[in-house]
Amino acid sequence: MTLRMEDSSDVAGVRVVNLAAFKDDAAARLVDALREAGKLVISLVAAKDRVIGHVAFSAIRMEPPSGEVRVVALGPLAVLPEEQRSGVGTRLVREGLRFAESLGYTHVVLLGGAYYHRFGFVPTPPFQIRSVYDAGDHFMILALTGLAMPVDVMMTYEPEFAESGC
């Protein structure tokens, strides 16, 4: 298996993976919309003879802004059902986080569950970090660098999230 940045020949395969991994087409529509709008900061694929996994990172705005804190949003993460529980998702997330840090991002947020604790993500409520998605402990953050967590801020996702139904 190889991990690499998505290229134009991967678009159909990324869509297939997102459609197969989720119960509806919202994630596939989201990735398509973010790509079309040029808002995919990082788009990694895992491939064998075809695309078997994908992770997307997109810009997120923080209010009030902080000069040294740069945040990116992880999601969606998708792996073909027959390839799940084989380490594909873990490798995609780890490589995406490494790449995000290399691009100068200091923190990553996501909407997710216990799966993401293994990477160091923690729930945001203790930091009063909010988003329009009232997700409680499912809205999580990870510090990529030694910077402290932002406190009492609002994270605003790109409009494509709401428009796609995510």
C-alpha positions in Angstrom: 0.0 0.0 0.0 1.2 3.5 -0.8 0.2 6.8 0.8 0.3 9.9 -1.4 -1.3 13.2 -2.2 -4.5 12.8 -4.3 -4.1 13.6 -7.9 -6.7 14.1 -10.7 -6.7 10.4 -11.5 -7.9 9.6 -8.0 -11.1 11.7 -8.0 -13.4 8.8 -9.0 -11.7 6.4 -6.6 -12.0 8.9 -3.7 -15.7 9.2 -4.4 -16.1 5.4 -4.4 -14.3 5.1 -1.1 -16.5 7.8 0.6 -19.7 6.3 -0.8 -18.7 2.9 0.4 -17.6 4.0 3.9 -20.6 6.1 4.9 -24.4 5.4 5.0 -25.2 8.3 2.7 -23.4 10.4 0.1 -22.8 13.5 2.2 -19.1 12.9 2.8 -18.6 12.2 -0.9 -20.4 15.4 -1.8 -18.4 17.3 0.8 -15.0 16.2 -0.6 -16.1 16.9 -4.1 -17.3 20.4 -3.1 -14.1 21.2 -1.1 -12.0 20.0 -4.0 -13.9 22.0 -6.5 -13.7 25.2 -4.4 -9.9 24.7 -3.9 -10.4 24.3 -0.1 -8.7 20.9 0.4 -5.6 21.8 2.4 -4.5 18.1 2.4 -6.0 15.3 0.5 -4.2 11.9 1.0 -5.1 8.6 -0.6 -4.1 5.1 0.4 -3.8 2.9 -2.8 -3.0 -0.6 -3.7 -4.3 -1.4 -7.2 -7.0 1.2 -6.6 -7.8 3.9 -4.0 -8.7 2.1 -0.8 -8.7 5.0 1.7 -8.8 8.8 1.8 -8.4 11.6 4.4 -9.2 15.2 3.9 -8.1 18.3 5.8 -9.7 21.7 5.1 -9.3 25.2 6.4 -11.2 26.3 9.5 -11.6 29.8 10.9 -11.1 30.6 14.6 -12.8 33.6 16.2 -11.2 35.5 17.7 -8.1 34.8 15.7 -4.7 34.2 17.2 -1.5 35.1 15.3 0.4 32.0 16.3 -2.4 29.5 16.3 -3.2 27.9 12.9 -6.0 25.3 12.9 -7.0 22.9 10.2 -10.0 20.5 10.3 -9.6 16.7 9.7 -12.5 15.0 7.9 -13.8 13.0 6.4 -11.6 9.9 6.8 -12.9 7.0 4.7 -11.6 3.4 4.1 -13.3 0.8 1.9 -15.2 -1.6 4.3 -13.2 -4.6 3.2 -9.9 -2.7 4.1 -11.1 -1.4 7.5 -9.4 -2.6 10.7 -6.2 -3.2 8.8 -4.3 0.0 9.7 -5.2 2.0 6.6 -7.1 4.7 8.5 -4.4 5.0 11.1 -1.7 5.4 8.6 -3.7 8.1 6.7 -4.4 10.1 9.8 -0.8 9.9 11.1 0.6 11.0 7.7 -2.0 13.7 7.4 -1.1 15.1 10.8 2.6 15.0 10.0 1.9 16.8 6.7 -0.3 19.4 8.5 2.5 20.2 11.0 5.0 20.5 8.1 2.6 23.1 6.6 2.7 25.2 9.8 -0.5 24.2 11.4 -0.4 24.1 15.2 -3.7 22.4 15.9 -6.2 20.0 14.3 -9.9 19.8 15.1 -12.5 17.1 14.1 -15.9 15.7 14.7 -15.4 12.1 15.8 -15.4 9.4 18.4 -13.1 7.4 20.6 -11.1 6.2 17.5 -9.3 9.5 17.5 -8.1 9.4 21.1 -5.2 7.1 19.9 -3.7 10.1 18.0 -3.9 12.4 21.0 -7.2 14.2 20.2 -9.1 15.4 23.3 -12.7 16.8 23.7 -12.9 20.5 23.3 -15.5 21.4 26.0 -12.8 22.0 28.8 -11.2 24.6 26.5 -14.6 26.3 25.6 -13.8 25.6 21.9 -17.1 25.6 20.0 -18.5 25.1 16.5 -21.9 25.2 15.0 -21.9 21.5 15.4 -23.0 21.0 19.0 -21.1 17.8 19.3 -20.0 17.8 23.0 -17.2 15.4 23.5 -17.2 14.5 19.8 -15.7 17.8 18.8 -12.0 17.3 19.5 -8.7 19.0 19.1 -5.1 18.0 18.9 -2.0 20.2 19.5 0.6 19.4 16.9 3.2 21.7 18.5 4.0 22.9 22.0 1.5 25.8 21.7 -1.2 25.8 24.3 -4.8 25.0 23.3 -6.8 28.0 22.3 -9.5 28.9 24.9 -13.0 30.4 24.5 -13.0 30.4 20.7 -15.5 29.6 17.9 -14.4 27.3 15.1 -16.2 28.0 11.8 -16.1 25.3 9.1 -16.1 26.0 5.4 -19.7 26.5 4.1 -19.3 23.3 2.0 -19.8 21.3 5.2 -23.4 22.6 5.8 -24.2 22.7 2.0 -23.3 19.0 1.7 -25.3 17.9 4.8 -22.3 17.1 6.9 
